[in-house]
Amino acid sequence: MPKTLKQLSRQVQKLREKINYYNRKYHVDDSPEISDAAFDKLFEQLLALEKQYPELVSADSPSQRVGSEVSKKFENLPHRIQMLSLQKVTTAEEFAAFDQRVSEGLESNQDIEYYTEPKLDGLAVELIYRNGLFETGLTRGDGSSGENITPNLRTIRTIPLRLSEQIASKYPLLEVRGEVIMRKSDFEKLNETLRASNQTTLANSRNGAAGSLRQLDSSITASRPLLFYAFGISDRELPGIDSQQTAIELLKSEGFKINEHAHSSVGKSKVEKAFNKLTKKRPTLDYEIDGMVIKVNSFEEQTMLGQIARAPRWAVAWKFEAEQAETILLDVEFSVGRTGVVTPVAKLKPVKVSGVTVSSASLHNEDEIKALDIRIGDTVVIQRAGEVIPDVIEVLLEHRPKNSKPIKFPSRCPSCDRAVTRPSGEAAYRCLNFSCPSQVEGRLIYFASKAGVDIDGLGEKLARQLCQQELVKDPADIYFLKKEDLLPLDLMADKKAENLLAAIDKSRRAELPKIIAALGIIGVGETAAKILAAEFTDFDKLLIAEQETLETIAGIGPVIAENILAFFSDKSHRRMMDKLKAGGVKFLPYKLKSKAGVLLGKTFVITGTLSKPRPYFKKLIEDNGGKVTGSVSSSTDYLLCGTKPGSKEVKAKKLGVEAIGEKRLKALLS
């Protein structure tokens, strides 16, 4: 007698539960209960039933891990709560200074409870669960938004596709954050497979994980041995989750893989011991780590400490000492950046450092070369710190060959052959030719980058072509490009040219902070650009600003003020400004967004123990137009006090700041 659809649905559900259970035992708990052949048999049964009855297929089925159709590109989506990067420390003294700042910020004389875990060397991602179902997965990106790589993340077996009903009902929206990695052993096996099929091998396990996640064909991702380790949640105000540790315990109970070396430690001395223990254990681990992440455990204390531009004040990455290697300096090449700085680059005999083959290293400037007494032919020690371009840190003079050659710094620009100069007080030589090809190319790349006006499709290769063909002599020229200018370029077709012109047109209406940052003024990055845009509201006011005015702006200071003044007083830069306007760039006035409300314009500081967590009162004040800061000053209007207010109340009295309780706050709101 044939089964009804209801009976078939129950059969499919039981198969899924079995597969999920055995999958978790194998991939998460590392304790398999059945053979691979038995597991494959169960999986084949499920696939056969779902193929015969497609109406039974669901988004959380294990069958959805095999990869979907090829994507055309990754969509960029915002993070609901910013994914912050971490400040770094490299010594016990630096960590002690961090611990001191935390204690002062919390006004606490007690040892701080921290949650520590290995800093995995992979790709950070965010998983969004809605009503218990895995809905969307994003890369960290720039912290504010990331690429939507959901189909690829679905293929990773250590990512649950559905959470328990209890958690789904309690937390309809749960954003889980973690790291996708590839084990060293799995990485070696993968490279063996790639070599056997005459495919390009991967450089290291981190690149292997990142590259696998960014495949447009998710079936390739499904074939790669990737693991997801959860390291937290985004929202620190969820009921019943009051610390990093409770968040991790919840995630572990839901089937997420948690690092076995993660735990809480009270006080800086115990954290230091944990770091030293992890340093010794590092060589035995089957995955790459580059340090230890240390977070204040309490979510309430995290909120009290707050954050700076892109990093929390409540967490830090304690990095291991950089790995070093010996090699031979074969030659020195000189490159010119967008600001005209001439940089010496050491060309090395290839050597592996931190799992990466290195053939170039930075020599920084002429003073550095003289201090090292480095010559071509020398045996040198290179150091790769922070996973960036290595530095030459030492010359092994005992190995110096007789035919070694001193390094001569060029007197003329290697790009345009104009004379270079070393400005007074600077360590760097500069080419002052604004039309220098390398500078033009560098400025164009930076102008079009995400840090600038964000022109999709205008990368390094295209920028190089535009400059070489003399279609662009400064960034403003891109706003006068026509389709017929672009079509003769390499790999440029009709549709690609149209898309590029559309992206250029869109950038004409970029926000003022973006345009200011795109200009590439020395010292003016994203944060300084926002400060300037908010202060002057429109571009013409900034153009005529005097140094004295600029210096008084918080976050700018005399050095950046001088750089701004020098930039806008340069005739070639002035011509570029005029050209940008002629090209239709709007320089739209910019205003800081502020909420209206009865507390508009009022600044609060919160201290002591209140009837509800501080985040509740912070949100209440901000929702009504007020501002909450971390310390009492003469610009503070009210100090909201709970019990045991501490030194902030004393300071408020000295400054004449009114201290209020919860009743008074309610009265202000009404």
Beta strands, then each sheet from edge to edge (+ up, - down):
strand 1: 76-78
strand 2: 87-89
strand 3: 113-120
strand 4: 123-130
strand 5: 133-139
strand 6: 145-147
strand 7: 173-181
strand 8: 227-233
strand 9: 263-266
strand 10: 289-296
strand 11: 307-308
strand 12: 311-312
strand 13: 315-319
strand 14: 323-336
strand 15: 341-353
strand 16: 356-362
strand 17: 375-376
strand 18: 379-384
strand 19: 391-395
strand 20: 405-406
strand 21: 420-421
strand 22: 429-431
strand 23: 603-607
strand 24: 627-629
strand 25: 638-641
strand 26: 658-660
sheet 1: 1+ 6-
sheet 2: 2+ 13+ 10- 3+ 9-
sheet 3: 5+ 4- 7+ 8-
sheet 4: 11+ 12-
sheet 5: 16+ 15- 14+ 18- 19+
sheet 6: 16+ 15- 22+ 21-
sheet 7: 17+ 20-
sheet 8: 24+ 23+ 25+ 26+
end
